[in-house]
Amino acid sequence: MTVKRQKRSASFKFKVALEAAQGLKTVNQIASEHQVSPSQVSDWKKQLQSQGASLFEHNRAGSQHQHEKQEAELYEQIGRLKMELEWLKKKV
């Protein structure tokens, strides 16, 4: 009999890893509550601890990229408006 692998959502993994990182319960207790393997809980906890800082850096980098993109669009619009103004001045 084959057992189908269960795919867990990122929010579920985060919740379990955070619970394990808090240390209020043992990894085995957390694993039995959420019906996952204790080694999986440990892996998720390690991922949370190693990549936790990058979660906050990613948001900052994403907003920085969005800000730069918006700034480029505004400069492009300014350039177009200047060209139109010069063209209109020549026509009048």
C-alpha positions in Angstrom: 0.0 0.0 0.0 1.4 3.4 -1.0 1.1 6.4 1.2 0.5 9.7 -0.6 2.8 12.5 0.4 1.1 15.4 2.1 2.0 18.9 1.0 2.0 21.4 3.8 1.4 25.1 3.3 4.1 27.6 4.1 1.9 29.1 6.9 1.5 25.7 8.5 5.3 25.1 8.4 6.0 28.6 9.8 3.5 28.0 12.6 5.0 24.7 13.6 8.6 26.0 13.3 7.8 29.0 15.4 6.2 26.8 18.0 9.3 24.6 18.1 11.6 27.7 18.3 9.8 29.0 21.3 10.8 25.9 23.2 7.6 25.6 25.3 7.1 22.0 24.2 9.4 19.3 23.0 9.8 18.6 19.3 8.2 15.2 19.8 5.1 16.8 21.4 4.8 19.3 18.6 5.2 16.6 16.0 2.5 14.4 17.5 0.1 17.4 17.8 0.4 18.3 14.2 0.9 14.8 12.9 4.3 15.3 11.3 7.6 13.6 11.8 9.9 15.0 14.6 12.7 15.3 12.1 10.6 17.4 9.8 9.8 19.7 12.7 13.5 20.0 13.4 14.2 20.8 9.8 11.6 23.5 9.7 13.0 25.0 12.9 16.5 25.1 11.4 15.2 26.7 8.3 13.4 29.3 10.3 16.5 30.1 12.4 18.8 30.2 9.4 16.6 32.2 7.0 14.6 34.3 9.5 16.6 37.4 8.9 16.2 37.1 5.2 12.5 37.3 5.5 12.7 40.9 6.6 15.5 41.8 4.2 13.4 40.4 1.3 10.6 42.8 2.0 12.9 45.8 2.2 14.6 44.8 -1.1 11.2 44.3 -2.7 10.0 47.7 -1.7 13.3 49.3 -2.8 12.9 47.7 -6.2 9.3 48.9 -6.4 10.4 52.4 -5.4 13.1 52.5 -8.1 10.7 51.2 -10.7 8.1 54.0 -9.8 10.9 56.6 -9.9 12.0 55.5 -13.4 8.4 55.7 -14.6 8.0 59.2 -13.2 11.3 60.4 -14.9 10.1 58.9 -18.2 6.8 60.8 -17.8 8.7 64.1 -17.1 10.7 63.5 -20.2 7.6 63.1 -22.4 6.0 66.1 -20.9 9.1 68.2 -21.6 9.2 67.1 -25.2 5.5 67.9 -25.6 6.0 71.3 -24.1 8.9 72.1 -26.4 6.9 70.9 -29.4 4.0 73.1 -28.4 6.2 76.1 -27.9 7.6 75.7 -31.5 4.1 75.4 -32.9 2.9 78.6 -31.3 
